[in-house]
Amino acid sequence: MTPPSMIQCWLIPYPTVSLDSLAKTLEHKECQITTHSPFELEDIDFTSLSPNECPDIMFIDGGSEVSHSRRMCRHLRDNGYKGFLLLASQDSTTKGRVKSLKAGADDLSVKPYSSHSIREKVLEYIELEKKNQSAKKYSFDDLMLDTKEGILHGKGGKQIRLTQIESKLMKTFLKQSQKLCSKEWLTAEVWKIHFDTKTNFLSVSISGLRKKISKISKKPYIHTVRGKGYKLDIDL
């Protein structure tokens, strides 16, 4: 069993891909690397796994067909995986990036990528996890965001599960409470990439978050500032 302090990273190569070299490059004293076939993941219900059994990071390389990787992302999210999904993709276009993010990816590595660039992303994740260990819960008004579990709690025991992106969005808004967040800043802060803010990807994500909040609270927390961005109205 993996020690609680270890970060688990699963490498998911499709049959035409070898990640042996990447596995060696990723070796780190605080990270356990294992390689799994995509077929092994088909029947895993991640909600039934203990924290020590569930990987913190998954890196998926579907080879020349990015559609394979996107389908796997959707499958993992549908099966309850809440961890960090890093996707390899040959499609570096704005449209392609948006498709991958909509499929459930948290970050992208454009092919051909170097093993060292993936290592840097994993090490960055480890450092962020260290910083966030004491800041997993955020209380505001009558609500509480648990970023570790991806759950927003309301009055009377009400709660709603958020996706990884929705949880990141909510956390980002909370850190900037009462401040205007431009669309450009939000996309860079939450998705760590810059893409055309004229696409409806951000508005769709925020709309989904608003709908979930409305199920446990009558207050419209996220306000649109026409032509400028969004603002969170809360009492801390």
N, C-alpha and C positions, 0 to 999 in steps of 0.2 A: 504493500500500500504506500502511496506517495505521502511523505511528511506534509503536514498542514501548511508549512511555510514555503513549500516548493510550488512553483508555477508549472502547470501541466500544459504542454504544447503538443497538439496532434498534427501531424503532417498527412494530408490527404491527396496523394497523387493518383491520377487516372492511369489506366494500363500503359499508355504510351509515354508516361513521364517517370523519370527517376529523380528522387529527392535525397539520395544517399549522401551526396556531397553537401547539400544544405543541412542535413541532420548533423553532420560532423561540425560544420561551421557554427551551428546553433548551440553546441554543447556549452553549458554554463552551470556553475555551482548552484544557482537558484532556480534552475529550469530543467524539467525532465522532458525529453523529446522522445516521442514514439510515432511510428508510421502505421497508418491504417488504410486499408482498401475502402473505397467509397461504398462497396457492397456490405461491409461490416456495419455501416451506420444506418442502413435501411430500416431496421426494426428497433433501434434504440429509442426508448422514451426517456428523454433527458430529465424530465420532471421527477422521475423515480430514482435518479441517481443521487448519492450523497455528494456533498461538496468535494470530498477527496477523490471521488470517482469521475467527476465531470471535468473535462478539460477547460482551462481558462482561455486558451487561444487555439484556434484551428486555422491552418493555412491550407487553402484548397487550390490545386493546380489541375485544371481540366484539359491541359494540353492545348491543341490548336482550336478546340471548340469551347469558347467561353460560355456558351449556352449550358454546357454540362455543369460548369462551376456554379452558374446562377441557379440552376435547378436544385443543386445540392444545398445551396444557401437557403432557398425557400423551404426545402424539406427539413433542414435542421431547425429553422425557426418554427415551422409548423409542429415539430416534435418537441418543442419546449426548450431548445438551446438558447441560453441567454448570454453566453460568453462572447469573446471578441473574435469576429470572423474576418480573416485577411484573405483576399481573393487575388489570384494572379490572372491577368487579362491582357490580351493583345489589343483590345479596343480602348484606345486612349481618348476617344472623342467625348465631348460633353454628353451626348446622347447615350453613349456606351457606359459612361461612369454612372449616370443617373439610373440606368437599367440595373446595374450591379448593386447600387445602394438600395433601390426599391426591392431587390431580391433578398435583402437582408445583410449585405456585406457592411462592415464597419470601416474598412480601409481597402485600398487597391494597390497592387504592385504591377506596374506595366511591364510586360514582357518585351524583350529579354531583360530579366532582372538579375542582379548579382546576389549571391548568397549573403554577402556582407550587408547589403541593403536590407534584407529580411531580418538579419541578426539585429541591426540597429532598431528596427521597428519592435522586435520582441523585447530588447533591452529597455526601450522607451516605455513599453507597457509595464515591465517589471517595476521600473522606477515610479510610474504613476500609481501602481497598486500600493506601493509602500506609502506614498503620500496620502492615499485615500483610505488607508486602513482605519483611521480615526474619524473619517468624515463620510460615513455611509448613509447617515440619516439626516434629513433636513426638515425641520418643523416650521410651518407658516400658517397663520390664521388657525383654522381647525383641521388642517391637513398635515400629513407627514409623508415625505418621500423617502422610501427605502431603496437606495440605488443598488445595493448588493443583491436584493431579491427582485428588484424591478417592480415594486408594488407601491401604489399611491393609496394611503390610508385616509379615510374620512371619519365623520362622526358616526356613532352607533355601530362601530365595527364594520362599516362599509369599506370596501377596498376594490381596487381595480388593477389588473396587471398591465404593465406598460411594456412595449417593445424596447429593445436596446436603444434605438434612436430616440424614441419618445422619452425615455428616462434621461438620456443625455441632454435633450432639448430642455426638459424641465429643470434639470440641474444647472444648465447654462443660464436659463432665465433667472433662477433663484440667486445665482451669484451676481447677477446684474439687476436685481430688483429695483423697480422704479426708474431704471435707465432705459433709454431707447436703444434697441438692438437693430442695427441695419441688416438687411437681407444678406449683403456681402459678408458682414462680420459673422453672422450666424452660420452660414454655410462653411466658412473657413474654420470656425471654432468647433462645430459639432462634427463635421465630416472631414475636416483637415484637408480639404481640397477647395479649389476655386473653380466654380462653373457658372455658366450664364444664369443669372438670377431671374431672367425673363421666363425660364422654364417654370412649370407649376409644381416642381418637386417639393420645395420648401413649404409652399402654402398647403399642399396636400398633407404633408407630415404634421403641420401645426393644426390643420383641421381635424385630423385623427386624434391628436392629443386633446384638443378642446372637447370633442365628443366624449372622450373617456372621463375627463374631469367633470363634465356635466352630469355624469351618472352618479357621482358621489357628492356634488356640491352645486348649488344654484348660482353661485357667484361666477361671472365671466372673467376669469383671471387674466387671460391673454388678450390684449387689445391690439388691433391693427392701427398703425399710424400711417394714413394714406400717403403713398409715395416715398415713405421713409423706412418703414420696418415694423417692428413689434415691441410691445412693452408689457411687462408683468406687473400687475397691480396687487400687492400683498401687504399684510401687516405682519412683520416678523416678531 
